[in-house]
Amino acid sequence: MSEKFKTILFWISTIALIFAIALAAVPRVFGVELRAIITGSMTPEIPVGSLVVIIPTKAGDIKVGDDISFVNAGDKVVTHRVVEIDREKNEFITWGIANPPNALDAPNQYENIIGVVRFHVPFLGRPFTWFSATHGKIITITAIAAIYILSAMVGIWTKKEKENKPVPIPNYDNPLPRSQVQGNAYINEYLSGSALYGPLDHLILDIAVLLQDDDLLETLQHDEALIKLLG
């Protein structure tokens, strides 16, 4: 149980760490911007709560039909589809595809364009928004560190438990009663050659002791027929 618990903790913390590093590093490394979609104006193509990846694009390379993110007159970042471009005025007109056909956005200037949305990932928008806030970063880093520490503590406890666990020593001459010593001490004694048996049972004991297989050792201990056969 302890080993499984340790493994679960390790993978949870590792996945959380990878996610946090990706959110922090990807924009800087690849020169992109990540934004969360908080309204339904682009549904169903871009669902609410999605994380969009925005690629900085020159205004001259943007064409009708592109989904772009831009800053509107209210200083809010909007992601809508380009439906018209006026090259002479350096303006573009956008539309949220979930809105009525005549509910077009007001014309906006080229310099307000952030970039073109290349793809989106559903459900990651809200976690990204939370993590992007200062309190989210602090809580996330603290939680990951705590999980790693707990995982290490479980590993130390499991190791000590194994070291202190008695391992039965098979005695072919007199199967019962058996003596018991600590696992590591017995392994060292056994591998040093102080316990001498026949070739076949020596091999079986090697496997049983090295794997610390209590069931196999118990079988070797009590199965008189097997003892006679090995002898």
C-alpha positions in Angstrom: 0.0 0.0 0.0 2.8 2.4 0.9 4.6 1.8 -2.4 1.3 2.4 -4.4 0.6 5.6 -2.3 4.2 6.8 -3.0 3.8 6.1 -6.7 0.5 8.0 -6.9 1.9 11.0 -5.0 4.9 11.0 -7.3 2.9 11.0 -10.5 0.4 13.6 -9.3 3.3 16.0 -8.3 5.2 15.3 -11.5 2.2 16.0 -13.8 1.4 19.1 -11.9 5.0 20.3 -12.2 5.1 19.6 -15.9 1.8 21.5 -16.4 3.0 24.5 -14.4 6.4 24.6 -16.3 4.6 24.3 -19.6 2.2 27.1 -18.9 5.1 29.3 -17.8 7.7 28.4 -20.4 5.8 27.7 -23.6 4.9 31.4 -24.3 8.5 32.6 -23.8 10.2 29.7 -25.7 7.9 29.7 -28.7 6.9 33.4 -28.7 3.2 32.6 -28.4 0.5 33.9 -26.1 -2.1 31.9 -24.2 -5.5 33.1 -23.4 -8.6 31.7 -21.7 -12.0 31.9 -23.4 -14.5 33.1 -20.9 -17.6 33.8 -23.1 -19.6 31.7 -25.5 -19.3 34.0 -28.6 -17.2 31.5 -30.4 -19.1 28.3 -29.5 -19.3 25.6 -30.6 -15.9 25.9 -32.4 -14.1 27.3 -29.4 -16.0 26.2 -26.2 -16.1 28.3 -23.1 -13.2 27.4 -20.8 -10.8 26.6 -23.6 -7.2 27.7 -23.7 -6.3 29.3 -27.1 -2.8 29.5 -28.5 -2.2 32.8 -30.2 0.6 33.3 -32.8 1.7 36.9 -33.3 1.0 37.7 -37.0 1.6 40.7 -39.1 -1.6 42.5 -40.1 -0.9 42.0 -43.8 -0.9 38.2 -43.3 -4.3 38.1 -41.7 -7.1 37.2 -44.0 -10.9 36.9 -43.8 -11.9 33.8 -41.9 -9.1 33.9 -39.4 -9.9 33.7 -35.7 -7.9 36.5 -34.1 -7.4 37.9 -30.6 -7.3 41.6 -30.3 -7.8 44.4 -27.7 -11.1 46.2 -28.2 -12.0 49.8 -27.4 -12.8 48.8 -23.8 -9.2 47.4 -23.3 -10.6 43.9 -23.2 -9.0 41.0 -25.1 -11.5 39.5 -27.5 -11.3 36.4 -29.8 -13.5 36.7 -32.8 -13.5 35.8 -36.5 -12.4 38.3 -39.2 -15.2 38.9 -41.6 -14.0 42.1 -43.4 -10.6 43.9 -43.8 -10.2 47.5 -45.0 -6.5 47.7 -46.1 -6.7 51.4 -46.9 -7.9 52.3 -43.4 -5.9 49.6 -41.7 -9.1 48.3 -40.1 -10.6 44.9 -39.6 -14.1 43.9 -38.6 -14.8 40.8 -36.6 -17.8 38.7 -35.5 -18.5 36.2 -32.8 -19.9 33.2 -34.6 -22.4 32.5 -31.9 -23.9 36.0 -32.2 -26.6 37.0 -34.7 -25.3 37.5 -38.2 -25.7 41.3 -38.0 -24.0 41.7 -34.6 -20.6 42.6 -36.0 -17.9 44.2 -33.9 -17.0 47.8 -34.4 -14.0 48.4 -36.7 -10.7 48.0 -35.0 -7.1 49.1 -35.9 -4.3 46.8 -37.0 -2.1 47.8 -34.0 -4.7 46.3 -31.6 -4.2 42.8 -33.1 -2.5 40.3 -30.7 -2.3 37.5 -33.2 -4.1 34.6 -34.9 -5.6 31.7 -33.0 -4.0 28.6 -34.3 -5.6 26.0 -32.0 -7.3 25.6 -28.7 -7.4 23.1 -25.9 -10.7 22.5 -24.2 -11.0 22.8 -20.4 -7.6 24.2 -19.7 -8.6 27.9 -19.8 -9.9 28.1 -16.2 -6.8 26.3 -14.7 -4.6 28.6 -16.7 -6.4 31.7 -15.5 -6.2 30.5 -11.9 -2.5 29.6 -12.2 -1.6 32.9 -14.0 -2.7 34.9 -10.9 0.0 35.4 -8.3 -1.9 33.6 -5.6 -2.4 30.7 -8.0 1.3 30.4 -8.6 2.1 30.5 -4.9 -0.5 27.8 -4.0 0.6 25.6 -6.9 4.3 25.7 -6.1 3.6 25.1 -2.4 1.3 22.2 -3.2 3.8 20.5 -5.5 6.6 20.9 -3.0 4.4 19.5 -0.2 3.5 16.5 -2.3 7.2 15.8 -3.2 8.1 16.0 0.5 5.3 13.7 1.5 6.3 11.3 -1.2 9.9 11.3 0.1 8.7 10.7 3.7 6.5 7.7 2.5 9.6 6.3 0.7 11.8 6.6 3.8 9.1 5.0 6.0 8.6 2.2 3.5 12.4 1.5 3.3 12.7 1.4 7.1 9.6 -0.9 7.3 11.3 -3.3 4.8 14.6 -3.2 6.7 12.9 -4.0 10.0 10.7 -6.7 8.7 11.8 -10.2 9.9 12.6 -12.8 7.3 12.4 -16.5 8.1 15.5 -18.6 7.6 14.8 -22.0 6.1 16.4 -24.9 8.1 16.4 -28.1 6.1 17.8 -30.2 9.0 15.2 -29.0 11.5 12.4 -27.1 9.7 10.6 -26.2 12.9 11.1 -24.0 14.9 12.8 -21.5 12.7 15.1 -18.6 13.7 14.4 -15.1 12.4 16.7 -12.2 11.8 16.4 -8.9 10.1 16.1 -9.1 6.3 19.3 -7.2 5.3 21.3 -9.0 8.0 20.2 -12.4 6.7 20.8 -11.5 3.1 24.4 -10.4 3.9 25.0 -13.5 5.9 23.5 -15.7 3.3 25.3 -14.2 0.4 28.6 -14.3 2.2 28.4 -18.1 2.1 27.6 -18.9 5.7 24.5 -20.8 4.6 25.4 -23.7 2.5 22.8 -25.8 0.7 22.6 -28.0 -2.4 22.7 -26.4 -5.9 19.0 -26.4 -6.6 17.7 -25.2 -3.2 20.6 -22.7 -3.2 19.2 -21.2 -6.4 15.7 -21.2 -5.1 16.8 -19.5 -1.8 18.8 -17.0 -3.8 15.6 -15.9 -5.6 13.5 -16.0 -2.5 15.9 -14.0 -0.4 16.8 -11.4 -3.0 13.2 -10.8 -3.8 12.3 -11.0 0.0 9.4 -13.3 -1.0 7.9 -14.3 2.3 5.5 -16.7 0.7 8.2 -18.6 -1.1 10.4 -18.7 2.1 7.4 -19.9 4.1 6.8 -22.7 1.5 10.4 -23.8 1.7 10.2 -23.7 5.5 7.2 -25.9 5.9 6.9 -28.1 2.9 8.7 -31.3 4.1 8.1 -33.0 0.7 9.8 -30.2 -1.1 12.6 -30.2 1.4 13.2 -33.9 0.9 13.0 -33.5 -2.9 15.6 -30.7 -2.8 17.8 -32.6 -0.4 
